[in-house]
Amino acid sequence: MADDKVESNGSGKDGVSDIVSAAKVAAVAHPLAEKAEEIASNISYHAQFSPHFSPLKFELEQAYYATAESVRDRLIRQWNETYLHFHKVDPKQTYYLSMEFLQGRALTNAIGNLNVQDAYADALRKFGLKLEEITEQEKDAALGNGGLGRLASCFLDSMATLNLPSWGYGLRYRYGLFKQRITREGQEEVAEDWLEKFSPWEVVRHDILYPIRFFGHVEVNPNGSRKWVGGEVVQALAYDVPIPGYQTKNTNSLRLWEAKACAEDFNLFLFNDGQHESASMLHSRAQQICAVLYPGDATEDGKLLRLKQQFFLCSASLQDIIARFKERRQGKGPWNWAEFPTKVAVQLNDTHPTLAIPELMRLLVDDEGLGWDEAWDVTSKTIAYTNHTVLPEALEKWSQPVMWKLLPRHMEIITEIDKRFTAMITSTRFDLESELSNMRILDNNPQKPVVRMANLCVVSSHAVNGVAQLHSDILKAELFANYVSIWPTKFQNKTNGITPRRWLRFCSPELSSIITKWLKTDKWVTNLDLLTGLRQFADNEDLQAEWLSAKRANKLRLAQYILQVTGESIDPDTLFDIQVKRIHEYKRQLLNILGVIYRYKKLKEMSPEERKKTTPRTVMIGGKAFATYTNAKRIVKLVNDVGSVVNTDPEVNSYLKVVFVPNYNVSVAEMLIPGSELSQHISTAGMEASGTSNMKFALNGCLIIGTLDGANVEIREEIGEENFFLFGATAEEVPQLRKDRENGLFKPDPRFEEAKKFIRSGVFGRYDYNPLLESLEGNTGYGRGDYFLVGHDFPSYMDAQEKVDKAYCDRKRWLKMSILSTAGSGKFSSDRTIAQYAKEIWNIEECRVP
């Protein structure tokens, strides 16, 4: 399959004629423009007076930057007003710490939230340009990887839309995770280039700079106080990105930290002595901190770098939060630290920002002079923790020797928290003493002593939440059961949600218009529960005809995109079946492709007449496999190898095509999700905390084939079980099924064996897939025994796929199911999720800019 290189020649004009168009529009600054003429003048003004390119160029790329800067003018006014309003009112604010924010393109979102799409489209026409081709110029900000980062971005959108005083804090990764290319060998990783030129959306705050220390040692003063000194110190510099709410003045901030060293850290003597690399050692080390998201951690240097990233985010953010707290109390006498949790809520998005706990303790005890008990009271009332996984490998455990080396003072604090927690259990809960070794923060196993970050979060936070009802129930019943017996009210559920603005209103304008027309209001965009009003029209033939027409428009757009990035022609009259998410064995893309392989084999065995009776299908799979995750990369290779054979088979390719969509990101999702008709959410039950792409597909009228896992459970309840293609073992059954497998009681389905045998026959090429297939075989052993139950669930999966084929043939029934899917998606708005966080965890209220 081809690499995703897309050439765009804009309006079919050369650069010079574009300059002519630009020259006809007066270059006048109109920062708050609302009319098309003034907007066009403001774009022209930025092209001339905020130059980033040679003066004789005004092609698509230059037009994009000028347009973005024109929109930013308007945002900056609202942004400043929001900041000043919060400063004046001094409400309690939430600070959301996350290693990932997967923002997607900002231009479409900003003009949509500001409600100026039509005005900008008209303005760009004056240059002979289309809004769509300008928005296509923007590169996705490479600040995240998957659902964790996208959730954080949906939350920021909802916080702003609900006028909640809040900030996001993250890191400004220069090269992101990676850009995925697909070659004959499979997935190839190359650095993201989103900052190769610059981002017009960020504003560097040169006055917001904090020192961040690594290594060093702890000095004990004569009075017993302790101070962390020595080591190396880098600077954290703030870059702010505006987050506009939907049709409100409130514009919040996403503050991204970049690491840098000072001029005085450059050793001029060494440089002039020819020791060039040594001279700029600290500059080089500082640049590494924000170079890449999730750098490989197989080596000690890799582990140190990851830990540096996490601490850098936590320390910079907390120093900033404390500085803001003090700034608002200037001239009001000494700081009253008991007031801090009444003004500040810190939310940890997963365990990556756990070091915020010992860092806040350090800042309060060592820098502000608080006693331990007072500092602990402030810290535990301020910090709350969201758990996103029950997978053991994703519950972070950091090596104690590595932590002592990099963060000696923090290890002292963590050791003290562990000591006090242990003393509390031994003195008050004799019934838990046998469980204490698993509950402690420090695992002092002499072979591999580690710090258990999730345990530190649970012990130290005032609230702990899961992200779907099933997930929260598993946390309370299994993972954190012992803690629940100590603090029963600490544990909550907050089912994830998605922003209806980006994930329906803006990415599927045709469907949005139909919904607004039939509901006779567009208020559903901020009150998604109103979608239930569509239920009464689900059988209406007029609505079904309009719905079909909107879905077809989205399918045509998607087919065009697939042709552009893969060179593969797909038929919009086939069933579009899509699975897009991180490639991971528990998400079971392998189950999907094995099902496709079986389908292909059966099609090959049919007569031409029999084939005509089948339901033609285009299967699309997309997602990135982590660079060092071998089996995930083998799955990517297998999907591509199957596609290469199936798509060039003239007997079958009218009835089945298989496409791997390269470099899956937010913008690709905005193309795929509206065009999808069936979507696969097929993880092993009990392993996906929530999932949010399932919500996006359901909201867009796409039907789901899935297991009872994560938010699938609640989606099925909301849209009606008859509108959901269910299969597979339940979370309760999984542990016993694994035991049965170990005891040799599993009997594979003949179809499953047939699919594996077909791969081994070499029909999809010479690549050795045995290591991948062997993970599904045997009963025990490392990388064996089918831990994710692909073999067990295969027969019920194939049966469910037969039901899909049958349902798709009944067009009226399928359209009704599609409408009911959208109608039942109201619960899954991130506005609902964030309103619950605000009320039940953060205790913050609306602070609307007048």
Buried (B, 14 or more C-beta within 10 A) or exposed (E): BEBBEEEEEBBEBEBEEBBEBBBEBEBEBBBEBEEBBBBBBBBBBBBBEBEBBEEEBBBBBBBBBBBBBBBBBBBBBBBEBBBEBBEEEEBBBBBBBBBBBBBBBBBBBBBBBBEBBEBBBBBBBBBBBBBEBBBBBBBBBBBBBBBBBBBBBBBBBBBBBBBBBBBBBBBBBBBBBBBBBBEEEBBBBEBBEBBEEEBBBBBEBEEBBBEBBBBBEBEEEEEEEBBBEEBBBBBBBBBBBBBBBBBBBBBBBBBBBBBBBBEEBBBEEBBEEEEEEEBBBBBEBBBBBBBBBBBBBEEEEEBBBBBBBBBBBBBBBBBBBBEBBEEEBEEEEEBEBEEBBEBBBBBBBBBBBBBBBBBBBBBBBBEBEBEBEBBBBBBBBBBBBBBBBBEEEEBBBBBBEBBBBBBBBBBBBBBBBBEEBBEEBEEEBEEBEEBBEEBBBBBEEEEEBBBBBBBBBBBBBBBBBBBBBBBBBBBBEEBBEBBBEBBEEBBBBBBBBBBBBBBBBBBBBBBBBBBBEBBEEBEBBBBBEBBBBBBEBBEBEEBBEBBBEBBBBBBEBBBEBBEBBBEBEBBBEBBBBBBBBBBBBBBBBBBBBBBBBBBBBBBBEBEEEEBEEBBBBBBBBBBBBBBEBEBBBBBBBBBBBBBBBBBEBEEBBBBBBBBBBBBBBBBBBBBBBBBBBBBBBBBBBBBBBBBBBBBBBBBBBBBBBBBBBBBBBBBBEBBBEEBBBBBBBBBEBBEEBBEBBEEEEBEBBEBBEBBBEBBEEEBBBEBEBEEBBBBBBEBEEEEBBBBBBBBBBBBBBBEBBEEBBEBBEEEEBBBBBBBBBBBBBBBBBBBBBBBBBBEEBBEBEEBBBE
